[in-house]
Amino acid sequence: MRKTLFTHVGILLLLTAACNPMDLAPKDQISDASFWKSPDQFRLAANDFYYSLREAHNYTEINSDIATGSATGGAMQSVSNGSYLPPANSALWDQSFAGIRATNYLLTRAEQSGLGTQIDRWVGEALFFRAYHYWNLVKTYGGVPLITQVLDVTSPEVYTPRSTQQEVIDFILADLDNAIPKLLRQSELAGEEMGRVTEGAALALKARAALYQGTWLKYHGGGGNPTPLLAAAISAAEQLIASGEYQVYTGQGAQSYKYLFILQGDDCSEVILARRYYANRATHNWTRELWFNYMIPTKTLADLYLATDGLPITTSPLFMGYDMTDEFQNRDPRMAMTFIVPGDSIYADGGVWATIYPGFTGTNATQTGYMIRKFLDETLEATQFQGQYDFKEMRYGEVLLNLAEALYERDGSISDGDLARTINVLRSRVGMPPLTNGHVAANGLDMLTEIRRERTVELAFEGFRRDDLRRWKTAETAMPQALRGVKFVGTEYQQRNPTLVVGVDIQVDANGFIVAEPAGSRQFIVSKHYLDPIPLQQIQLSGGTMTQNPGW
């Protein structure tokens, strides 16, 4: 697939972090007085913003209840089990404020340039990326300092105190509202511009942020009114859908969900914004990292997949039990496109298809007995440390899920018509029966539970789960639970691994399911873990203006 690599200038050299709370640039940088004279120069400067989009390591759920694994040497597992401590520094904090300073720099130069509407697109991109960086901060820390100027080390605003979470969300939504009319639609991009921020990206981020805060206020309280935020999420999603610019990807037929996340899905009709990769220039090793258990699914996720009759496995007569391959039979097809079914083939080293069974010792050991298939590319390059497929930061499927959830959260109900144009579009792609009010009532189900289930299975391993649990205020129930895996005792797993001694080589619960991490080793403290700690160095450097989050 042909891609265009954006040319960029070294504008971020102006934005190198210094040792102060806002990570400012030194004052001895080269002059850019000769720059910022034409729209093309603003475009070149805006190109640098794209390097801040999420990379492979952001596509993890190891900080939640649906995955475990070897990621980042155990740091994310400590977040998952609640044992983590306030860090001295944070790459997220530093990189976000560096990105905010970069966008403020362009916006300041735009005001001074006299170029007016000629540079609207690049101003719109700067507003989008400023909102994007603040979004990544607010969902992690809650309130943070709002900085809208280009500061130097002597600026008193360096010691700006934290704004509230609501104030930061309001700021994000305002930036996006200002960006939307300045940005092009997807269909208006020239071929060499594919991958640039569009009106659709700004609407998608607005829907995401507004839904987050609306549900946060609804379930955490604090005096705010969630209804206007839920209405804003609905409005943004409706505007994006009405544009007709995006569709759910169906280009690979029944296997489209699997191929969406690898090379075949790049630049498809569902992708709104992606971190782009290019042969011989910008590549990644995500496929191989997943082979070696960087991220491993848990039983919590496996049990969420419905049977093919649309019923949970606890009530469906089609569920065949937990033996090795039986567990995957008669299930939502997304399960077999997210998990490796034991005995299936994957594209492996040397460009050959290899039959895979889980291992419990050695290099192919999996802590839960489950293995991930989602994101495993089927190209020789991906098997040789040179993956070229993009990471889809925003996609149409998420927007449909955001709309369905926001409608239900606002109204306490959702019509079959709204289900048909949101959740059931995603179910139809994989051949699952539709979700309807009649189906829910007839089978004693709960609509909100089913909406949340659909979100979790559709977006699995795309980085949403911990944020969802925190905004729903269900993390305090979900996160302290044991991380469990496949049923080992009395199944084909045990038959294939007869030398493993239960209780010595492998730990199981009373029902024979693998225990990757027991409940006794996990905690989620309500007064503490709903927000992450502010990096300690930022507290120290603030001179007393930066307060720490509760409990830390």
Secondary structure as UniProt FT lines:
FT   HELIX           10..15
FT   TURN            21..22
FT   TURN            33..34
FT   HELIX           39..47
FT   HELIX           48..52
FT   HELIX           56..58
FT   TURN            62..63
FT   STRAND          67..68
FT   HELIX           71..74
FT   HELIX           75..81
FT   HELIX           91..113
FT   HELIX           116..119
FT   HELIX           120..141
FT   TURN            153..154
FT   HELIX           156..159
FT   HELIX           165..179
FT   HELIX           180..182
FT   HELIX           186..188
FT   HELIX           191..193
FT   TURN            194..195
FT   HELIX           199..220
FT   HELIX           226..242
FT   TURN            243..244
FT   TURN            251..252
FT   HELIX           253..255
FT   HELIX           256..260
FT   HELIX           263..265
FT   TURN            266..267
FT   TURN            269..270
FT   STRAND          271..275
FT   TURN            279..281
FT   HELIX           286..291
FT   TURN            292..293
FT   STRAND          296..297
FT   HELIX           299..304
FT   TURN            308..309
FT   TURN            313..315
FT   TURN            317..318
FT   TURN            324..325
FT   HELIX           326..328
FT   TURN            329..330
FT   HELIX           334..338
FT   TURN            342..343
FT   STRAND          345..348
FT   HELIX           349..351
FT   STRAND          352..355
FT   TURN            363..364
FT   TURN            374..375
FT   HELIX           380..383
FT   TURN            384..385
FT   STRAND          391..395
FT   HELIX           396..411
FT   HELIX           416..420
FT   TURN            421..422
FT   HELIX           423..430
FT   HELIX           437..442
FT   TURN            443..444
FT   HELIX           447..458
FT   TURN            459..461
FT   HELIX           465..472
FT   HELIX           475..478
FT   TURN            479..480
FT   STRAND          483..487
FT   TURN            489..490
FT   HELIX           492..496
FT   TURN            498..499
FT   TURN            503..505
FT   TURN            510..511
FT   STRAND          513..517
FT   HELIX           519..521
FT   TURN            526..530
FT   HELIX           536..541
FT   TURN            542..544
FT   TURN            550..551
//
